[in-house]
Structure formats: C-alpha cells, structure tokens
C-alpha cells in the first residue's frame, strides 16, 4: 500500500451522506490551539499506531536511529517541552514529509533519496518540527465538529484504510455513526508555512547546518515539478511554494552565517538502505551496477555499500562481502558497516564471526542500538538462549524503556513462560505507547501461572496505571 498521507495536507474522497464540513483554518498564535498537549499527544499516538499496523512505517533499526538522531538535534532548538518528538520513515517513493499532532514526524523514503545533501534533509525536518512546535495542526479549525482534533484523527485513520482500497475499514475507522463525504484538502496556510520557514531556519542553523539549504531545496522541488510531472508534486501539495515565498526565505537565510557541512556517513548509508527498500533487490542491483559504471554518485563508498546490501538481499553473501570491502576502503568507520558485515556472516550461519563483528562494532560505537539488537538476535539464532537472556537483562538495566529489547525478551519466553512472555510484550507495547494493547497483555500476564511476587506486583501496578490513563483519555475525548 502506498499512502500519500500528511497531517498538513489531507485529501479524502469517501462516499456517504454529508454530516460534517471541514473549513479552511483560522490563524492564531500557538497558545490559541483549543486542544491540550495531552490531547494532541493522544491523537498523534493513535494515528502513529494505525500507521504501524497498516505496514506504512519502515521497520529498519538503522534508519530509525539515524532519523531520531538527526531530528533530535534539530528539535533541541525548538524548545518545546510539551512535545516528545518521534521521527520515522515511510516506505513510499513520493517526495513528502509530514508532522502529526504530538510531535510525530514522518519522512517518505522518496524525500530522503531526492535530497542532495544532509543539510537539505535537515531543512525539511526542521520545517516539520516548526509545524509541530507551533501546534499548527491543532490550530486548524473544523467549525462544526465539537471534538475537532479527535475527528481529524479519525479522518487520518480513514485515509489509511481508503488508500488501501478497503472502504469498509475506512468507514469503520472514522465512526459507524458518522457518514462523511469529504472532498477537500487541509493545507497549512501561507502564514503557517512562512512561520515554519522562519523557525525551521533557526533550528537548522542551531544544529550546525546552512540555513540556505531550505530555500535551495524548495526551489529545486518547484523547478523539478515545473518541468517534470513527477513525485515532487506530493511535497508541493502539502507545502505550497511560490516564488515570493522562496524569495523571502532566501533573504531570511542571508542573516545566518554560511556553513559548509560535510554529509555524515550515516546519511550516505541510510540513503542506500532506503533505496533498496524502495527499489527492491533486482532493480537495486541494476541501479548500483549502472551508477558505479557511469561514476554518477554522491559517494562511491555508499554505492558499494548499497551494492553489498542488494547482493545480500539476492542471497549472494560472497559478492556482498566483496562489495562491503570496497565500501570500507572508501568510507570512515560506521556502525552500519559493522552491521552489514555481521548480516553477511549470519546469512552463512557463521555465528562466531557475526558475534565478533557486532562486538567490534560496539567497541567502536558503544550503545548503538541496532548493533546491540543484532548481537542478541545472533545469540538466539545460534541457540545460546541463556547467554542471550543474560545479555538482555544487562541491556534492560541500562536501557529500561527500549521496546525492541522487551520484544526480544518476549520471544525468548514465548513457548515456555506465559507470565514473563505477556509481561515482556506488555512492556514493549507500553513503551511504544500502544496502551490498550499493553493493558491487554498485562491482564493476560496477571492470569498466567507463576510465583514471581515482584513481577506480579509490577504487573498489577501497570494495569492500574493504564486503566487510569485510558479512562482519562476517554474523558478528554468526550469533553
């Protein structure tokens, strides 16, 4: 399923009886948003969970780690203590990015691949962070809806289902008691866009990037769309760009110092991970072979890394190892290179070599999540269950709020200890903010056999916490 979904620009065409209209937004300051931060967070979380369940989000630990690191650097300048920013990738060739309520920022793989520098990617993230920090979506008014933001969440969920061709699910996601016929588009106003440009540039400069990257990228997208009716249109629909706006942004950028920012190795390699996910292995193999032959690339080392990824995906571990060696000759050390080395060894069931690669990577890049997860997965795959459990306990002591660790713990206990299985899965859902699913798992755990008093006490405490949280959210939804 390919979804061109933005919380900034939402086009729905659902058949039914008209019972609600969505008007154009009114502009006010950030404090004029009629929804509390907790309401926004709940709506954003709900839509984020629906995105995950729909398969829209890209489940790649390296990509997630990179976007969170880059976005986190930019978000520090936003000074928005009421928001816990979360950045994620959507596997979609279209060029787009979007901000949802509560600080959730989605980035299409097509956007990352279209950027020609890390500064350009950072400029788009900074722009979306500004939309979120100023609560622009909450300031879009739906005049006839008493619970406007909650209706918007339903519309977002319905958009997912309707794009999948599932009209029944679309209506169910909105509300069985509401018939909607919406053929309109919510778009940020021109003033909102200018505000996001202005603040986004501040965030961009504070993170060490050149503010000129923002108007430069917007101008390139406008020119690309003018001469080629391509996927840039998706970005321009949700971020309408005019010559006047670009000119204003260029003038504004002159107030910031010129900065030459070298692209990070992580940016270069994550682009190739996204390229493989977008193209598929056969098309990717042809792409890398052609680019290396023609010498057209941002980084030769990144092309060799991408070729290694594509060859491994095509079950060619030997050639993948050769391409990785070429990449390493041309690139600085990176945790992604160690991860690819380990992945190749795992493909050939060389467990000892794979574990060695992960551990060398962690020695060079302590705490890097994807390498930690990979080491535990390799221990489990090689039958070293007790060693994996010991490693998991140590990791959970250091990183007690990482869902990925709890999911691995649940996998260890799945067929042998229902109490710990459901408790671990409940913790994974809890830290993913999937609170209803978490409550269900903790309730299963409370009914499972087992005499661990401390664990049972913590389970009961979680159940009470989640029941109170969900009760309060339902109360706010009705208010």
Residue pairs with C-beta under 8 A, 6 or more apart in sequence:
1 54
1 55
1 56
1 163
1 164
2 92
2 93
2 94
2 163
3 54
3 56
3 90
3 92
3 159
3 160
3 163
3 164
4 92
4 94
4 96
4 163
4 234
5 51
5 56
5 90
5 98
5 106
5 156
5 159
5 160
5 163
6 96
6 97
6 98
6 106
6 238
7 47
7 98
7 99
7 100
7 101
7 137
7 156
8 98
8 99
8 131
8 136
8 137
8 186
8 187
8 188
8 238
8 239
9 98
9 185
9 186
9 187
9 188
9 237
9 238
9 239
10 155
10 156
10 159
10 185
10 186
11 183
11 184
11 185
11 237
12 155
12 158
12 159
12 162
12 180
12 182
12 183
12 184
13 162
13 182
13 183
14 158
14 162
14 167
14 170
14 171
14 174
14 180
14 181
14 182
15 167
15 181
16 171
16 179
16 180
16 181
17 179
17 181
18 179
18 180
18 181
19 178
19 179
19 180
20 142
20 144
20 145
20 151
20 178
20 180
20 182
21 142
21 143
21 144
22 142
22 145
22 182
22 184
22 186
23 141
23 142
23 143
24 189
25 139
25 140
25 141
25 186
25 188
25 189
25 192
26 139
26 141
27 139
27 189
27 191
27 192
28 139
30 133
30 134
30 135
30 139
32 139
33 40
33 135
33 138
33 139
34 138
34 141
34 148
35 43
35 101
35 135
35 138
35 148
35 149
36 476
37 82
37 83
37 102
38 473
38 476
39 149
39 150
39 476
40 101
40 102
40 135
40 137
40 138
40 149
41 83
41 84
41 101
41 102
41 103
42 102
42 473
42 476
42 477
43 100
43 101
43 102
43 149
43 150
43 152
43 153
44 100
44 101
44 102
44 103
44 104
45 102
45 104
45 433
46 153
46 157
47 100
47 101
47 104
47 153
47 156
47 157
48 86
48 88
48 100
48 102
48 104
48 433
49 432
49 433
49 434
50 156
50 157
50 160
50 173
51 57
51 88
51 90
51 106
51 160
52 432
54 160
54 161
54 164
56 90
56 91
56 92
56 160
57 88
57 89
57 90
57 91
57 106
58 64
58 88
58 89
58 90
58 91
58 109
58 274
58 277
60 89
60 273
60 277
61 369
61 370
61 373
61 404
62 269
62 270
62 273
62 335
62 336
62 339
62 370
63 89
63 270
63 273
63 274
64 87
64 88
64 89
65 368
65 369
65 370
66 266
66 267
66 270
67 87
67 88
67 89
67 107
67 125
67 270
68 86
68 87
69 266
70 87
70 118
70 121
70 122
70 125
70 267
71 85
71 87
71 105
71 125
71 129
72 85
72 87
73 207
74 122
74 125
74 126
74 129
74 203
74 204
74 206
74 207
75 83
75 85
75 103
75 129
75 133
75 203
76 206
76 207
77 202
77 203
77 206
77 207
78 85
78 129
78 130
78 132
78 133
78 199
78 203
79 133
80 103
80 132
80 133
83 102
83 103
83 132
83 133
84 102
84 103
85 103
85 104
85 105
85 129
85 132
86 103
86 104
86 105
87 105
87 106
87 107
87 125
88 104
88 105
88 106
88 107
89 106
89 107
89 108
89 109
89 112
89 274
90 106
90 107
90 108
90 109
91 109
91 274
91 277
91 278
92 108
92 109
92 110
93 108
93 109
93 110
93 231
93 278
94 108
94 110
94 231
94 234
94 235
95 108
95 110
95 111
95 114
95 221
95 231
95 232
95 234
95 235
96 108
96 110
96 111
96 234
96 235
96 238
97 105
97 106
97 107
97 108
97 111
97 124
97 125
97 127
97 128
97 235
98 105
98 106
98 128
98 238
99 105
99 106
99 128
99 129
99 131
99 132
99 136
99 137
100 106
100 132
100 137
100 156
101 137
101 138
101 149
101 152
101 153
102 132
103 132
104 132
105 125
105 128
105 129
105 132
107 121
107 124
107 125
108 234
109 274
109 275
109 277
109 278
110 231
110 278
111 121
111 124
111 235
112 121
112 270
112 271
112 274
113 271
113 274
113 275
113 278
114 221
114 232
115 121
115 124
115 217
116 220
116 298
117 213
117 261
117 263
118 209
118 261
118 263
118 264
118 267
119 204
119 209
119 210
119 213
119 261
120 213
120 216
120 217
121 267
122 204
122 207
122 209
122 213
123 200
123 204
123 209
123 211
123 213
123 214
123 217
124 214
124 217
126 199
126 200
126 201
126 203
126 204
126 207
126 209
126 214
127 196
127 197
127 200
127 214
127 239
128 196
128 200
129 200
129 203
130 195
130 196
130 197
130 198
130 199
130 200
130 203
131 137
131 188
131 192
131 196
133 199
134 192
134 195
134 196
134 199
136 188
136 192
136 195
136 196
137 149
137 152
138 149
139 192
140 152
140 186
140 188
141 148
142 148
142 151
142 152
145 151
147 477
147 478
150 477
152 186
154 173
154 174
154 175
154 178
155 174
155 180
155 182
157 173
157 174
158 170
158 171
158 173
158 174
158 180
159 170
160 173
161 167
161 169
161 170
161 172
161 173
162 170
174 180
185 237
187 237
187 238
187 240
188 196
188 238
188 239
190 240
190 242
190 245
193 239
193 240
193 245
194 245
194 248
197 214
197 215
197 245
197 248
197 249
197 252
198 252
200 214
201 211
201 214
201 249
201 252
201 253
201 256
204 210
204 211
204 213
204 214
205 211
205 256
205 257
205 259
208 259
208 261
209 259
209 261
210 256
210 258
210 259
210 260
210 261
211 252
211 253
211 255
211 256
212 250
212 253
212 256
212 258
214 249
214 253
215 246
215 249
215 250
215 253
218 239
218 241
218 245
218 246
218 249
219 241
219 246
221 232
221 235
221 236
221 241
222 232
222 236
222 241
222 243
222 246
224 230
224 232
225 232
225 233
225 236
263 298
263 299
265 331
265 332
265 334
265 336
266 334
266 336
268 298
268 299
268 301
268 302
268 331
269 302
269 305
269 331
269 334
269 336
269 337
270 336
271 298
271 302
272 302
272 303
272 305
272 306
272 309
273 306
273 309
273 336
275 284
275 287
275 306
276 284
276 306
276 309
276 310
276 313
279 287
281 310
281 313
281 314
282 314
284 306
284 309
284 310
284 313
285 307
285 310
285 311
285 314
287 306
288 303
288 306
288 307
288 310
289 307
291 297
291 303
292 300
292 303
292 304
292 307
297 303
299 330
299 331
300 330
301 326
301 327
301 328
301 329
301 330
301 331
302 327
302 331
304 323
304 324
304 326
304 327
304 330
305 323
305 324
305 327
305 331
305 336
305 337
305 340
307 323
308 320
308 321
308 323
308 324
308 327
308 340
308 344
309 320
309 340
311 317
311 319
311 320
311 323
312 320
312 340
312 343
312 344
312 347
315 347
317 344
317 347
317 348
320 340
320 344
320 347
321 344
324 337
324 340
324 341
324 344
327 337
328 337
331 337
333 364
335 361
335 364
335 365
335 368
335 370
335 371
336 370
338 357
338 358
338 360
338 361
338 364
338 365
338 371
339 357
339 358
339 361
339 370
339 371
339 374
341 357
341 361
342 354
342 355
342 357
342 358
342 361
342 371
342 374
342 378
343 354
343 374
345 351
345 353
345 354
345 357
346 354
346 378
346 381
351 378
351 381
351 382
354 374
354 378
355 375
355 378
355 379
355 382
358 371
358 374
358 375
358 378
359 375
361 368
361 371
362 368
362 371
362 372
362 375
365 371
369 402
369 404
372 395
373 404
373 405
373 408
375 391
376 388
376 391
376 392
376 395
376 405
376 408
377 408
379 385
379 387
379 388
379 391
380 388
380 408
380 411
380 412
385 412
388 408
388 412
389 409
389 412
392 405
392 408
392 409
392 412
395 402
395 405
396 402
396 405
396 406
396 409
399 405
401 431
402 431
403 427
403 428
403 429
403 431
403 432
404 428
406 424
406 425
406 427
406 428
406 431
407 424
407 425
407 428
409 420
409 424
410 421
410 424
410 425
410 428
413 420
413 421
413 424
414 421
417 450
418 444
418 445
418 448
418 449
418 450
419 445
419 448
419 449
419 450
419 452
419 455
419 456
420 450
420 452
420 455
421 445
421 448
422 441
422 442
422 444
422 445
422 448
423 441
423 442
423 445
423 455
423 458
423 459
425 441
426 438
426 439
426 440
426 441
426 442
426 444
426 445
426 459
426 462
427 438
429 435
429 437
429 438
429 441
430 438
430 462
430 466
435 466
435 469
435 470
436 470
438 462
438 466
439 463
439 466
439 467
439 470
442 459
442 462
442 463
442 466
443 463
445 459
446 456
446 459
446 460
446 463
450 456
